[in-house]
């Protein structure tokens, strides 16, 4: 297939583009290379994919030296005219939209950035898919949409209408917008609620790298809610496998869907929402201890209260994803952290 992956200088997008190219798909990647976190890490990811910064420029398309079937474009989601031109030129069979403004706490202080990237940017993707007749749109949602939900594990059959961060609210908005376009224009659309993803080339604003860098450097780490938190840590390889399985299976709509008792995860339209995680949450203190063992140093813990926008726990029910596409995450925390720390030592020295 010819597949567009947005956000390919990002953590998940980098891994996904490489996996799709390796299996033989015609991959087009795009990213705006913004400075929310270290741009050098984004360039390093692209270089590892065979995309070198020397050839990058607005409007340029660079072919990978590692994968001849992978091309990269420096392009912003808000540039709707150039985006539409690319869609008309390429005629994608599928789009996997991963580009977004990430970060829960950052959204509290910079709300406009999230509306621009996650709402207006996503609208531009939807319009481009509509105009060009894209066969399947897969888009990144987030476990953050669950917000104040307390029933565990989080299930896509439960309502998720009480997010506690603007980031979570924009992702819920994306789900609603996608359903509208699926209903009105018959666009097959699948939303994936990602849980805490970690692994090599991860984001430096997330706990694994924040903790690892501080532990290795002998600096204190901030442990929120005094450590009484848990996350459904999921290794990147399992995530990529699940995303590819979803790309290959466009939703067809559920003719027995009942508007009197509506299932939030489906529709009569070709629309579906899945959780994608490990389904086995780990306490934050256990995660820190596992990192300490691999780094050979004790963490200096700075215990702090709960932060605005945070939730106590995340725990994914992935049973429908397992049943419908064969998703079987298998990487243990021990194995995943071994690989993460090996990359961390190599990249950060």
Buried (B, 14 or more C-beta within 10 A) or exposed (E): BBBBBBBBBBBBBBBBBBBBBEEEBBBBBBBBBBEBBEEEBBBBBBEBBBBBBEEBEEEEBBBBEBBEBBBBBBBBBEBBEBBBBBBEEBEBBBBBBBBBBBBBBBBBEBBEBBBBBBBEBBBBBBBBBBEBEBBBBBBBBBBBBBBEBEEBBBBBEBEBEEBBBBBBBBBBBBBEBBBBBBBEBEBBBBBBBBBBBBBBBBBBBBBBBBBBBBBBEEEEBEBBBEBBBBBBBBBBBBBBBBBBBBBEBBBEBBEEBEEEEEBBBBBBBBBBBBBBBBBBBBBBBBBBEBBBEBBEBEBEBEEEEEEEBBBEBBBBBBBBBBEBBEBEBEBEBEEBBEBBBEEBEEEEE
